[in-house]
Amino acid sequence: MSPSPARRTKKRADAKPPSTRPFVAHHLAPPHEVLSEDDSRKVLQELNTPVERLPKILATDPGLQTDPKFSAMRDAHEPLAGRIVRIRRPSLTAGEATAYRVIVDSIGGD
């Protein structure tokens, strides 16, 4: 049963958009770090792999917001696609597990 016309609410033209909350990292989200160009080259050389073989991460991934450098680059409208991200997770066996990802703009995009 649909509500009567009197109960329906209409959006007002002068309604304010919802306020944007500042990002607060979740305690389970591991820290992400966007690497500099020099560090990226060193990592690729150390791993002995081309950047195309790295797993991908979307530029819209919330985990990237844990790095203030990423936020500054995004706000400055710097190109993010192709940059390498280091993700460090705690590990019971290794102490710390390090993973690398390459930032892409969209699924299937490079």
N, C-alpha and C positions, 0 to 999 in steps of 0.2 A: 504494500500500500504506500503510495507516495504522500508526502506531507502536503497539507493544504497550502494554497498560495500565500496565505497570511503568515505562515511560519517560515517560509523560505527567506533566507538572508541574501541581500544583494551586496555585491562588492561596491564600496564607495570609491569614487574617483580620487578622493583626497586621503585614502588609506595609506599609511606608511608601510614601506616594505619591511620585512622582518630584519631585525638588526643582525649583523654578522658577528658571530662570536669569535674571539681569538682562538687559534688552534692550540690545543693542549694535547701533547703526546700521551698516548695510552701507555701504561707501565709495561705492557707486554710487547709493544712495538720496539724493535731493535733500532738503534741509531743508524741513520743513513748518512753518508758523507759523499758529496760530489767532489771528485778528484780534479786536480789541476791537469793541464795538458801534459806537463812533464811527468807527473805521477802516473797518469794514464799510460803513457808510453812505457814507463818502467814496469808497470803491472803487466801490460801485454807482452813485453819482452820476457818477464819472469815466468808468465804462464805459457809462453811460446804458442800463442794463439792469435788469430786475427779478431778484430772487434766484432765481426759478423757472427762469430761462433759463441759469443757471450749470451746468456739469457737476457731477455728484455724486461724492462719495467716501464710502465706508462708514466708520462710526465704528470698525469693527474693522480698518481698513487699517493695516498695520504701519508705513507711512511716517509716520503721525500721531504715532507714539511718538518721533520725532526731536525733537519739541517738548516741553520739560519743562512748559510751561503746560498742554498737553493732558493730560498725565499727572496733573497736580495737579487739573485740573477733573474728570477721570474718577474719581479717588480720592475727591473731595469729592461725588460723585454729582450734579454740576451737569448740567443738560440741555445736550447737545452738538448735537442735531439743529437744523439751521438756521444754525449758526455757519459763517462763511466762513474758508477756509484759503488762505493764500498759499504757493505752491510756487515756489521759485527754482532754476532749472537753469542750469548753464553752457552758453553757446552760442558757437560759433566765429564766427558772423556778427554777433550782437547783443551779445556779451559776457555778458549774462545774460537768460534768458527767464523771464518771470513768468507763472504760471498761477493761476487762482482756482478753487476748488471749494467746494461747500456740503456740509456733513456731513449724512448721512442715517443712520437707524438700520438700515434694511434695504432691499433692492432693491425698488423700487416704493413705498417709504415716503417721506414728506416730513418 
